[in-house]
Amino acid sequence: MEQKVSFVTFATADLDAAREFYVTGLGWTALLDVPGEVLFFQIAPGTVLGMFDAVKFAEDLESAGAPAVSGVTLAHNLNSPGEVDACVAAAERAGATVVKTPQKAAFGGYHGHFADPNGVVWEVAHNPGWTVDASGRVAIGVIG
């Protein structure tokens, strides 16, 4: 199997709240929006973030139980601690719950966490050891 991810999709209890948060609150543009079913955003070249109605998600999996995700964060890296503060504040204004106020991180950078209206947790970070070259290749260096 090729080492790549094309879609990250979350079962979403309230698709309208997700739309309000990401589209109206954060200003994101939907790649595909099927009301009552699914909402997709292109988040990187060849990569899509999906918010799938939880009932439809379970039907798609042919699962009787409600799908659950735990121990997962989506991460958004920025160029400075000030950008982290601004991003977390914008997410909070859009309806997010701040899980961890931005602060110095154990890894040597700076980060904070927020949860979207459906509980999807985002880490917003400035990590000076994180670089992406012109080809898109990531390097993670040790800080300090």
C-alpha positions as CSV (number, residue, x, y, z in Angstrom):
1,M,0.0,0.0,0.0
2,E,1.3,3.5,-0.9
3,Q,2.1,5.7,2.1
4,K,-0.4,8.5,1.7
5,V,-3.8,9.7,3.0
6,S,-6.3,11.1,0.5
7,F,-9.3,11.7,2.9
8,V,-9.6,12.3,6.6
9,T,-13.3,11.9,7.4
10,F,-15.1,12.5,10.7
11,A,-18.5,11.2,11.7
12,T,-20.3,14.5,12.5
13,A,-23.3,14.6,14.8
14,D,-24.3,18.1,13.6
15,L,-23.4,18.8,10.0
16,D,-25.1,22.2,10.0
17,A,-22.9,23.3,13.0
18,A,-19.8,22.1,11.1
19,R,-20.8,24.1,8.1
20,E,-21.5,27.2,10.2
21,F,-18.1,26.8,11.9
22,Y,-15.8,26.0,9.0
23,V,-17.6,28.0,6.2
24,T,-19.2,30.9,7.9
25,G,-16.9,31.2,11.0
26,L,-13.5,30.4,9.5
27,G,-14.2,31.4,5.9
28,W,-13.3,28.0,4.4
29,T,-14.5,27.1,0.9
30,A,-16.3,23.7,0.6
31,L,-15.1,21.4,-2.1
32,L,-18.4,19.5,-2.0
33,D,-21.4,20.2,0.2
34,V,-24.3,17.7,0.2
35,P,-26.7,19.0,2.9
36,G,-27.7,16.3,5.4
37,E,-25.0,14.0,4.2
38,V,-21.4,15.3,3.8
39,L,-19.2,18.3,3.7
40,F,-15.7,18.2,2.1
41,F,-12.8,20.7,2.2
42,Q,-9.6,20.5,0.2
43,I,-6.9,21.0,2.9
44,A,-3.7,20.3,1.0
45,P,-2.8,19.1,-2.5
46,G,-4.6,15.9,-3.0
47,T,-5.9,15.8,0.6
48,V,-9.5,16.3,1.7
49,L,-11.1,16.8,5.1
50,G,-14.6,15.4,5.3
51,M,-17.4,15.9,7.8
52,F,-19.9,13.1,7.3
53,D,-23.3,13.0,9.0
54,A,-22.9,10.5,11.8
55,V,-26.0,8.5,10.8
56,K,-25.0,8.3,7.2
57,F,-21.5,7.5,8.3
58,A,-22.7,4.5,10.3
59,E,-24.9,3.4,7.3
60,D,-21.9,3.6,5.0
61,L,-19.9,1.4,7.4
62,E,-22.9,-0.9,7.8
63,S,-22.5,-0.5,11.5
64,A,-25.3,-0.5,14.0
65,G,-23.2,1.5,16.6
66,A,-22.3,5.1,16.6
67,P,-18.8,5.6,15.2
68,A,-16.4,7.1,17.8
69,V,-13.0,8.7,17.5
70,S,-10.7,9.4,20.4
71,G,-7.1,10.3,20.8
72,V,-6.9,12.2,17.5
73,T,-6.0,15.8,16.8
74,L,-5.7,17.6,13.5
75,A,-2.7,20.0,13.5
76,H,-2.2,23.3,11.8
77,N,1.3,24.7,11.8
78,L,2.0,28.4,11.6
79,N,5.0,30.7,11.3
80,S,5.0,32.4,14.8
81,P,3.5,32.3,18.3
82,G,1.5,35.5,17.4
83,E,-0.2,33.6,14.4
84,V,-1.1,30.8,16.8
85,D,-2.7,33.2,19.2
86,A,-4.7,34.8,16.4
87,C,-5.8,31.5,14.9
88,V,-7.0,30.1,18.2
89,A,-8.9,33.4,18.9
90,A,-10.5,33.3,15.4
91,A,-11.6,29.7,16.0
92,E,-13.1,30.7,19.4
93,R,-15.0,33.6,17.8
94,A,-16.3,31.1,15.2
95,G,-17.7,28.8,17.9
96,A,-14.8,26.6,18.9
97,T,-14.1,25.7,22.5
98,V,-10.5,26.4,23.6
99,V,-9.2,23.2,25.0
100,K,-5.7,24.5,25.8
101,T,-4.8,28.1,25.8
102,P,-1.8,28.9,23.6
103,Q,1.5,28.4,25.5
104,K,5.0,27.3,25.3
105,A,5.1,23.6,24.3
106,A,7.1,20.7,25.7
107,F,8.6,20.2,22.2
108,G,10.1,23.7,22.4
109,G,7.6,25.5,20.2
110,Y,4.3,27.2,21.0
111,H,0.8,25.7,20.7
112,G,-2.8,25.7,21.7
113,H,-5.8,23.4,21.1
114,F,-9.5,24.0,20.3
115,A,-12.4,21.7,19.6
116,D,-14.9,22.5,16.8
117,P,-18.6,22.3,17.5
118,N,-18.7,18.6,17.0
119,G,-15.7,17.9,19.2
120,V,-12.9,17.5,16.5
121,V,-9.8,18.7,18.3
122,W,-7.3,20.9,16.5
123,E,-3.7,21.7,17.6
124,V,-2.5,25.1,16.3
125,A,1.3,25.3,16.6
126,H,4.5,27.1,15.8
127,N,7.2,24.6,15.6
128,P,10.6,26.0,14.5
129,G,11.8,22.4,13.9
130,W,9.1,21.8,11.3
131,T,10.0,22.6,7.6
132,V,8.5,21.8,4.3
133,D,10.7,22.1,1.2
134,A,9.6,23.2,-2.3
135,S,8.7,19.6,-3.2
136,G,6.4,19.3,-0.2
137,R,8.7,17.0,1.7
138,V,8.5,17.5,5.5
139,A,11.5,17.6,7.9
140,I,11.0,17.5,11.6
141,G,14.1,18.7,13.5
142,V,14.9,18.8,17.1
143,I,14.5,22.2,18.7
144,G,17.2,23.6,21.0
